[in-house]
Amino acid sequence: MAAKEPFEIPVGMRRVCRRFERWRKGHQARLPIPEALWAEAAKAAREHGVFRAAKVLRLEYGKLKRMAEAGPTTVRPAIAPATFLELMPPQTVGIAECLIELEGPRGKMRVQWKGATAPDLTELSRVLWESA
């Protein structure tokens, strides 16, 4: 089994990641993370997702999620709804052709069709085959 690759750090989160690393290296005791760092982590979580930010910054997911939800939300430009949508059938290269032959205790049945669409041959053959 191959070893997992390190979690890729998005470009926009690298500066915050470096700040967390410097802060962690500068403290031997377990001290609470400063509010300014939490604010930056919450901003990164809103931009890149809570899961990714928690993994990259090595933070508790639940607390980071609460901090990200409490902050201002990013306003995304609204996309105008489509006024017209054209559905095109799939392009067929040639005419589809199929031949099905069934043989059973009641005799033989042969179904052949040519065209772009296929009927529900399973149900058709079952109805014909099982009819009295």
KASUL-V986911 format. One line per field, one symbol per residue. ss: DSSP state (h for helix, s for strand, l for the rest). psi: psi as a letter, one per 40 degrees, with the letter a starting at -180 (. if undefined). Layout:
ss=???
psi=???
This chain:
ss=llllllllllhhhhhhhhhhhhhhhlllllllllhhhhhhhhhhhhhhlhhhhhhhhlllhhhhhhhhhhllllllllllllllllllllllllllssssssssllssssssssllllllhhhhhhhhhhll
psi=hiiiiihhhideeddddddddddddehdigiihidddddddddddddeidddddddefihddddddddddiiihhihhhhihdhhhhhiihhdahihihhhihadeaihhhhihidihigdddddddddei.
